[in-house]
Amino acid sequence: MNRLKDKVAIVTGSTSGIGIGIAKLFAAEGAKVVICGRRQEKGQAVVDEILQAGGEASYHFMDITVTESIESLFADTAERYGKIDILVNNAANVGLKDGRVDELTLDMWDKIFQSDIRGTFYATKCVLPYMQKNEGGSIINIGSMASCSGDLGSTAYACAKAGVDILTQSTALQYGKENIRCNCVRPGLIVTPQNEAYVPQALKDIFLSNIMVNRYGCPEDIGQMCVYLASDESSYVTGQIVNVDGGLNSHVSTVAQFRALKSRTW
């Protein structure tokens, strides 16, 4: 349980959902974890839970759309703990229903890009000097399966997350020689305590028919991959975009329909 011992980790958007799962597993593996987001009460609850379990954590307010807020997060963390080893760029506005190209307004487009790619870019930019001073670090971006291909909607969200994919590879290339690694984790359908009541059963059924295992994902599935990418075990892994989706994107799109027909092919 010491895979991240003595490492300092920041997990943005860790007051709910996937972020909580990542933060708890980081703490269980020995990291000092900074919980951050806009909801102080929920963030402090995560901190308290980690402390009760014997881990180390603190809360810091952060709004991913405000540059000064991002800057203070890194400055205060470095002042408190002396270094920053790990950054998980998880905070985002999940605009899964933002619409088709003709339906989107520029304001809708800009708001989603501001939180989902601009914020990730600026957090990465801000953490680099601290990791360079530390002579290394691991940046983990949380992407989305929405960036894998076109869809009927969620156009802005998908485009922003596609940008996260390329930002990941560019960061890995540009700073790999300085021992700074950058990888991206693309979650599949992750059912969390916060979203379970809002995910329609019809949507769950569609996903489950295409997932290769017999369940939906949970925050811990993403957290386990992040632990690996944050640890020294993955020191030769960088610039990778890893799908953690139960095999959802590993097959042709007609599998679910043929399975229902009890047929292998046409």
N, C-alpha and C positions, 0 to 999 in steps of 0.2 A: 504493500500500500504506500510505497514511497517513490513512485515513478516520477513525481514532480516535486520532490523534496527540495526545499529552499528556493524554489522558483516563485517569482511574483507574476501573477496573471491578472489581466483586465478582461472582463467579459461584458461587452456592451449589451444593452437590452436584456439584462439578467434579472429583471424583476418579474418575469413571467415565462411560461412555456419552455422552449428549447434552451433559452439562456439559463434558466434555473437548473435544468438537468446538467448542463455543461459545468456550471459553477460548483454544484455539489460534488460532482465526480472529481473535479480539479482539487477541491479542498480535501476530499477523502484520500487523494494521492499525494498530499503533503504540500500543495501550493498555498501561498498566501493570495487570497482571491479578492479582487475589488469588484463588488456588485455595483452596477450603475444603470441608471435610467431616470425617468422623470417622476416616478411614483415612489416617494421616499418611504411611506409606510410599508408598502409591499417589499421594497428593497431591504428595509431593516428586518422584516420578517424572515427573509432568506438568510441574512447575516446571522440572526439569532438561531436559526435552525442549524446552520453550519457550526456555530460556536458550541451549541449543545451536543453536537456529534463529535466534538473534540477537534474541529478544524479551526482555521484562522481566516477571518474575512472582515471586510469593512464596506460601508456603503458610501458612494459618492454620487451626487446628483449629476446627470448629464443629459443634455438635449442634443441628439445627433444632428439636428438642423441648425444649431448655433455654434459657430466656430470658436467663440470665446469659451463656451462650455466644454468643448472637446479639448482645447488647449489646457484649461485648468485641471481637467481630469488627469492628464499625463504629468503635468508639473507637480501636482499635489501627491500623486502616487509615488513619483520618484523621490520627493522630499520625505515622505513617510517611510518608505521601505528601502530607499537607497538605489533601486534599480527597477527595470521592467524587462521581464524575460519573455512574456507571452501576451499577445493581443488576439482576442477573438472578436472579429467584427460581426456581431450578430444583430445589432439594432437595425430595424428597418420598418417601413410601412408596408404591410402585406396588402397590396392593392389588387387582390385576385379578381375583383369584379370591376376593374377600371374601364373596360370597354373595348370596342372596336376602334379602328383608326378614325372612322368618320364620326364617332361618338365622343372622342376625347377632345377636351379643350386644352389649350396651352397651359392654363393654370393647373389642371389635373396632372398633365404630363410633368410640369415643373416640380410640383409637390412630391410626386413619387420619386423623381430623379434626385431631388434634394436629399431625401432620407436614405434612399436605397443604393445610390452610387456616389453621390457627392459626399455624403457623410462617411462612407467607407473609405473613399479616397483620402479625405482630410485626416481621418483618424490614423490611417497608414502613414501619411506624410508626417504627422506629428510624433508618432512613436519612433520613427527611424533614427533620429539623433540619440535617443536614449539607448536603443539597441546597438547603435554604432559605438557608443561609449562603453557599453557592456561587452562589446566584441562578439555579438551574436544575439539571436532571438528567433522566435517562431510566431509568424502571423497566420492566423486561420480565418479565412473569410467564409461566412455562411451564405452560400448561393441558393439556387432553386432549380428544381427540375423544369420550371417554366422557361428556362433559358435553353433547353435542349432542342426545341422545335417550335413551329408556329402553333397557334391555338385560336379558338373562336373568340376569345376575349383576352383580358389581362395584358393588353399590348404594352403599356408603359412599364408595368412591373416586369414583364419578361425581358424587355429591352434593357432595363436597368440592371437586372440580374445577369444578363449576357455581358454587360459591361464589367461586372464583378469578376466574371471568368477571365477576361482579358487583363484586367488590372492585376489579378493574381499572378498570371504568367509573366507580365511585365515586371512586377515587383521581384519575383523570384529570380528573373534573369539579371536585373540591374543590381541586386544586392547580395546575390548568392556568394560571391567571392569575399564578402564581409561576414560570412557565417550567419546571414539572416535568411531564413527560409520563409516561403509563403505558399500556402496551399488553400484549396477551396473545397468545402464539403457541401454537396447538394442533397438536401433532405428530400425524401418522398413525402407521402401523406403521413404527417406526424400528429397523432391525436394526443392532446395535452389536457390537463384538468381545466385549463382556461377556455379551450375551444371545443371540447367534446360536445357540449350541449348545442353548439351552433353549426356543427357539421351535419348536413342532412344525411339520412340513412341511404338515400339513393346515391349520393356521392360516394359514401363509404363502400357501397356494393360495387359501383363501377371500378373503384380503385382495387378492391380486394379481388375482383375477377381478373385483374391484370398483374397483380403482385404475385411473385413466384413462391413466396412463403405464405403461411396461413394466418397472418395477422397484419395489422397496421403497425406503423412505426411509433416509437415513444421517444421522449426527450433523451432518455439514457442511451438509445441507439446512436444518436448524434454525439452525445457526450463521450462515449467510448472511443469513437473515431478521433474526436478532438484531443482526448488524452494522449492517444498514440502520436498524433501529429505535433503535439506540444512537447512530448518527451524526447529524450536523447535517443530513444529506440528508432526514431524516424530521421536520424541525422543525414541520411542519404536520400531523403524524399523531399522534393521541392518542385514547385510549378505544376502540381498535379490538381486535377479537378475530379474529386471522388464522389461517386453517387452512393448514397446510403439510403436506398429506396426499396429494399426487398426484391430487387431485380426488375422493378417496374420498367426501366428504360433499357433493358438488355435484350429485348425481343421485338419482333415485328408487331405492328399495331393490331393485327387480326387474331392474335392468339386467343383472347377471351371469347370471341364469337365462335371460333372453331371448337374450342373446348366445350362450349355449350351444346354444340351439335355432335359432340363425341367424335369429332373428326380431326385428323392430323393436318389435312390440307384440302384444297378443293378437288 
